[in-house]
Amino acid sequence: MVNFVGAGPGAVDLITVRGKELLEQADVIIYAGSLVNPELLDCKKKECEVYNSAYMTLEEVLDVIRKAEEDGKMTVRLHTGDPCLYGAVREQMDALDEMGVSYEVCPGVSSFCGAAAALHAEYTLPDVSQSVIITRMAGRTPVPEKEEIAGLAAHQATMVIFLSTGMLGKLQERLMEGGYAPDTEAAIVYKATWPDEKVFRCTVSTLAETAQENQITKTALIVVGKVLGSGYNRSELYNPAFSTEFRKAKE
């Protein structure tokens, strides 16, 4: 049995209860060592085998899982954040299907949620933005042409941009070409929820400058949108003049 587990955004206590229990029960742990907090491994069994997938290919990961299955062992595949975002998890699940190995997925808290917490932000403010675009810049690996940054920026929705800290000069150009005004609110959140978390508020036109001044080159999320500003309308949900299924409007 294989359990894909979301490790959360970084802080050890932000893994789910289920995820921690699976780590404690695991006979084999394969973890994404480039991003997962290694302190999460402190709860493992003494005899548990541990592998760092940062140094492994997909084929090597599958070989470890295959051997564990032959030995009747339970494997935890520990991914950063939630496995469904930039986790390369589909190719693993498809391979396990071909091998006839059963598996389950334990969700985790994504770093984009951790970034919102660090910013004290709500990504979906009434009359400002009701959509969140999670994306990344094209780098060594491409993105579909229809998902190019400028095209997505045209929606003027809240954007959370992963894996792009090293390309901020190009990113800010593409955001402005897509329609964001140069003074649109933006932020760089470095290692959200980790002990060394840092938050830098800036504008779209100063993203690269802000990162350079603060020596931020990786492990950061970029948040863009007017939800980072101060203007918004009150939600109708708790408006006394608004009726809901559970509460009548007050005159």
Phi and psi in degrees as a GROMACS rama.xvg file:
@    title "Ramachandran Plot"
@    xaxis  label "Phi"
@    yaxis  label "Psi"
@TYPE xy
-116.897  134.83  VAL-2
-117.748  116.473  ASN-3
-82.5012  122.569  PHE-4
-122.404  130.786  VAL-5
-80.4545  121.923  GLY-6
-79.1696  -12.4181  ALA-7
89.9947  179.285  GLY-8
-78.9074  -12.6642  PRO-9
156.504  -53.7462  GLY-10
-59.8301  133.912  ALA-11
-58.9424  -37.3973  VAL-12
-84.6647  9.53036  ASP-13
-101.99  8.70001  LEU-14
-75.0034  151.796  ILE-15
-71.2449  160.373  THR-16
-58.6299  -44.4367  VAL-17
-62.3252  -41.9066  ARG-18
-61.6123  -42.4633  GLY-19
-64.8017  -40.7717  LYS-20
-63.3335  -38.92  GLU-21
-66.3834  -38.8885  LEU-22
-61.8226  -39.3605  LEU-23
-67.6512  -29.0203  GLU-24
-91.07  -14.4988  GLN-25
-65.5253  142.651  ALA-26
-92.7133  -27.8326  ASP-27
-136.952  132.943  VAL-28
-123.324  126.319  ILE-29
-114.803  111.894  ILE-30
-119.156  150.619  TYR-31
-79.3565  87.1354  ALA-32
-66.3527  -18.1901  GLY-33
-73.6898  -18.0108  SER-34
-134.703  -27.901  LEU-35
-75.3931  137.335  VAL-36
-65.6416  117.3  ASN-37
-64.2124  -17.963  PRO-38
-63.7511  -20.2429  GLU-39
-63.5842  -22.4282  LEU-40
-79.2482  -6.83056  LEU-41
-64.4983  -21.3934  ASP-42
-90.7907  -0.234126  CYS-43
-70.277  161.926  LYS-44
-67.4053  150.44  LYS-45
-58.6381  -37.7695  LYS-46
-88.1401  1.89981  GLU-47
-66.7026  136.315  CYS-48
-85.5571  135.769  GLU-49
-124.524  133.589  VAL-50
-129.759  138.29  TYR-51
-98.6119  109.491  ASN-52
-71.8075  -9.23348  SER-53
-60.5187  -24.9994  ALA-54
-104.512  10.3033  TYR-55
-119.467  153.191  MET-56
-90.0896  169.138  THR-57
-57.3665  -42.7169  LEU-58
-62.6651  -38.308  GLU-59
-69.1643  -37.6212  GLU-60
-60.6306  -45.7351  VAL-61
-65.3166  -34.2456  LEU-62
-63.1315  -41.4312  ASP-63
-63.4869  -43.9059  VAL-64
-63.9802  -43.0074  ILE-65
-59.5891  -44.5176  ARG-66
-65.3838  -40.9492  LYS-67
-62.2665  -41.1562  ALA-68
-63.4843  -40.5301  GLU-69
-63.1869  -31.0895  GLU-70
-91.8551  4.13205  ASP-71
70.7984  30.9955  GLY-72
-102.349  153.313  LYS-73
-95.915  129.821  MET-74
-108.644  135.954  THR-75
-108.65  123.386  VAL-76
-99.7738  103.833  ARG-77
-94.8591  114.146  LEU-78
-108.068  150.637  HIS-79
-68.885  149.349  THR-80
59.4924  -125.126  GLY-81
-112.729  135.907  ASP-82
-58.4493  -21.6171  PRO-83
-75.7754  -11.4716  CYS-84
-111.985  112.475  LEU-85
52.2644  37.3447  TYR-86
-102.087  -4.06423  GLY-87
49.679  40.8121  ALA-88
-89.4394  -29.1547  VAL-89
-60.8749  -42.0842  ARG-90
-65.672  -30.4205  GLU-91
-71.1655  -44.2968  GLN-92
-64.5757  -39.8421  MET-93
-62.8922  -39.6516  ASP-94
-66.2764  -39.5149  ALA-95
-65.9259  -36.3157  LEU-96
-59.9505  -42.6595  ASP-97
-66.1269  -33.5098  GLU-98
-80.4342  -11.5064  MET-99
75.3583  26.6592  GLY-100
-98.518  128.48  VAL-101
-79.585  151.685  SER-102
-155.422  159.021  TYR-103
-136.205  162.063  GLU-104
-118.891  128.932  VAL-105
-106.016  112.046  CYS-106
-62.1992  160.39  PRO-107
-135.075  168.329  GLY-108
-78.9466  122.266  VAL-109
-77.303  154.809  SER-110
-65.8867  -21.5555  SER-111
-69.4252  -26.2891  PHE-112
-74.1041  -39.6531  CYS-113
-62.2498  -36.859  GLY-114
-65.2819  -41.6259  ALA-115
-61.6483  -39.7297  ALA-116
-63.9168  -42.7035  ALA-117
-64.6387  -33.4176  ALA-118
-87.0539  -5.79452  LEU-119
52.7305  45.9424  HIS-120
-114.915  152.285  ALA-121
-114.96  120.953  GLU-122
-71.4119  -20.5088  TYR-123
-122.452  82.8554  THR-124
-94.0626  138.736  LEU-125
-55.0792  133.396  PRO-126
64.2393  9.33572  ASP-127
-115.393  -58.7077  VAL-128
-156.723  133.455  SER-129
-118.767  15.0338  GLN-130
-137.786  147.917  SER-131
-123.651  123.063  VAL-132
-100.533  116.958  ILE-133
-103.305  120.719  ILE-134
-154.875  -172.384  THR-135
-151.701  162.193  ARG-136
-75.7466  151.632  MET-137
-72.7139  130.623  ALA-138
-132.549  -123.273  GLY-139
-64.428  -28.1164  ARG-140
-113.125  137.305  THR-141
-78.1366  170.622  PRO-142
-119.509  157.375  VAL-143
-55.5074  140.591  PRO-144
-55.1664  -37.7875  GLU-145
-71.0615  -9.24601  LYS-146
-108.993  21.0017  GLU-147
-60.5432  143.979  GLU-148
-53.4913  -44.9537  ILE-149
-61.4596  -38.7869  ALA-150
-65.2324  -39.9488  GLY-151
-70.45  -35.3262  LEU-152
-63.67  -25.5413  ALA-153
-60.5302  -22.3579  ALA-154
-74.424  -19.2234  HIS-155
59.4799  23.1623  GLN-156
-82.7274  173.374  ALA-157
-65.0285  134.517  THR-158
-121.817  135.059  MET-159
-120.631  118.65  VAL-160
-114.643  117.53  ILE-161
-91.1174  162.44  PHE-162
52.1983  36.3404  LEU-163
-135.57  11.3443  SER-164
-63.5865  -29.9318  THR-165
-81.5771  2.05943  GLY-166
-129.45  35.2737  MET-167
-69.6025  -30.1257  LEU-168
-60.978  -48.7302  GLY-169
-68.0087  -37.8259  LYS-170
-60.3975  -48.645  LEU-171
-64.8132  -33.0593  GLN-172
-63.5766  -45.0345  GLU-173
-69.2419  -36.0045  ARG-174
-63.3357  -43.1828  LEU-175
-71.8085  -36.9155  MET-176
-63.1264  -29.7967  GLU-177
-78.4743  -14.3246  GLY-178
131.241  -11.1516  GLY-179
-69.655  132.016  TYR-180
-66.4017  149.58  ALA-181
-56.146  -30.6364  PRO-182
-92.8508  12.2869  ASP-183
-61.967  138.06  THR-184
-61.923  141.113  GLU-185
-148.844  167.685  ALA-186
-154.062  150.398  ALA-187
-114.48  121.192  ILE-188
-113.658  110.936  VAL-189
-91.662  124.202  TYR-190
48.7886  59.1867  LYS-191
-53.141  129.624  ALA-192
76.4166  -7.2314  THR-193
-75.0445  161.6  TRP-194
-58.3591  -30.4782  PRO-195
-99.4396  26.8226  ASP-196
-54.4349  140.603  GLU-197
-137.607  141.898  LYS-198
-124.054  128.325  VAL-199
-125.844  114.083  PHE-200
-90.682  139.016  ARG-201
-155.782  -156.553  CYS-202
-124.289  169.855  THR-203
-56.2923  -41.3111  VAL-204
-75.9395  -8.63123  SER-205
-118.408  17.2638  THR-206
-59.5253  -51.6716  LEU-207
-64.3743  -42.7407  ALA-208
-61.7441  -42.862  GLU-209
-64.3073  -43.0504  THR-210
-64.8423  -41.9391  ALA-211
-65.059  -43.5639  GLN-212
-62.2557  -31.1517  GLU-213
-106.397  9.51163  ASN-214
55.5723  43.4373  GLN-215
-98.6757  114.917  ILE-216
-121.291  -14.1699  THR-217
-161.678  177.335  LYS-218
54.9443  42.7812  THR-219
-137.686  151.147  ALA-220
-105.173  146.71  LEU-221
-108.919  126.196  ILE-222
-115.501  131.613  VAL-223
-132.843  135.866  VAL-224
147.322  161.105  GLY-225
-70.6282  -9.88607  LYS-226
-64.9117  -16.83  VAL-227
-83.428  -5.40581  LEU-228
-87.9561  -166.778  GLY-229
-103.538  -10.0846  SER-230
-94.2298  130.275  GLY-231
-169.454  165.05  TYR-232
-100.372  148.85  ASN-233
-62.1226  143.473  ARG-234
-68.2329  142.035  SER-235
-72.3067  -19.3642  GLU-236
-55.8027  -38.8571  LEU-237
-113.181  17.081  TYR-238
-75.3608  124.078  ASN-239
-61.5878  -19.7595  PRO-240
-89.6159  4.71742  ALA-241
-115.37  124.109  PHE-242
-84.6403  145.17  SER-243
-130.796  179.417  THR-244
-60.4631  -27.2352  GLU-245
-106.508  -10.5649  PHE-246
-150.285  135.379  ARG-247
-87.7077  147.221  LYS-248
-64.8258  144.954  ALA-249
-95.9284  133.81  LYS-250
